[in-house]
Amino acid sequence: MEYRELGRTGWRVSAISFGAWAIGGGWGEVNDEESLAALHRAADLGVNFFDTADVYGMGRSERLIARLRKARGEEIHVATKAGRRLSPHTADGYNAANLTRFVEDSLRNLETDCLDLLQLHCPPTEVYYRPEVFGALDDLVQAGKVRFYGVSVEKVEEALKAIEYPGVQTVQIIFNMFRHRPAELFFGEAKRRKVGVLARVPLASGLLTGKMTPQTAFAPDDHRAFNRQGEAFDRGETFAGVDFETGLQAVEALRPLVPPGATMAQLALRWILMFDAVSCAIPGAKRPAHVEDNVRAAELPPLSDSTMAAVREVYDRYIRPQVHHRW
């Protein structure tokens, strides 16, 4: 496993880490014991950074990670998020009282007295223009309830605004072969300010596994069935905002680039790791086999200039018109 600096935290985190949305819910049926086996397999393979949120199964994902950490001896860094439990989900809800309440709930779920990393969970854009919100996060650090804090964003604009606040240690942003824009300006600014970058939705909700077809069906409780047009939350969270059929065409154009003996998912993850501003990619996994497939991406040799250019050409031809200007 390759390890990279996570901003100014002093942590070195696994380049391929673990995104724990799927083990909480929202991705079809999930089994807790199988999820726990996936978590343990990740730790066995050197993964030391796990990303979750209070809203993933309303604490279910956090509680599973607490079980993992209790059973392991090695150092494990856990990032969680707060804010999406607000109803309505408005900028005014991001206040000191609510954030403190969410933190207390996560402390209980994770069975700890201090959160390693707390991230605002894709708040409305207006939140990034309210210094008092980040002051409340500073207060939680001073109180010893949070070690570090960061943000999870939908848009590059939000990422650039967030890192103006000196306490922001990390930015989690959608970045994958179907979402190139963060590399244009934000990555350079993040490196300059020594802010860690977590690449989320790295496989475009599974599109970039290369396993889907026009006939692929999703369970009713899977966001890939009910959020394709942004019916429940930001459309960019589902297939990275790409129309499903267009995404399938782009995957077929990318397929010849897969290295011998590798999978499409591994190519997609290795592509992300070609950007040195990225601290880690956080693909999800519900089973140990998924973890093993993801982690092998870190073992692939660097991609050639011609492969990187070919990925860009596919993006420009199929994806750019749909997503580049939106996020």
Secondary structure, 3 states (H helix, E strand, C coil): CCEEECCCCCCEEECECEECCCCCCCECCCCHHHHHHHHHHHHHCCCCEEECCCCCCCCHHHHHHHHHHHHCCCCCEEEEEECCCCCCCCHHHCCHHHHHHHHHHHHHHHCCCCEEEEEEECCCHHHHHCHHHHHHHHHHHHCCCEEEEEEECCCHHHHHHHCCCCCEEEEEEECECCECHHHCCHHHHHHHCCCEEEEECCCHHHHHHCCCCCCCCCCCCEHHHHCCCCCCCCHHHCHHHCCHHHHHHHHHHHHHHCCCCCCHHHHHHHHHHCCCCCCEECCECCCHHHHHHHHHHHHCCCCCHHHHHHHHHHHHHHHHHHHCCCC
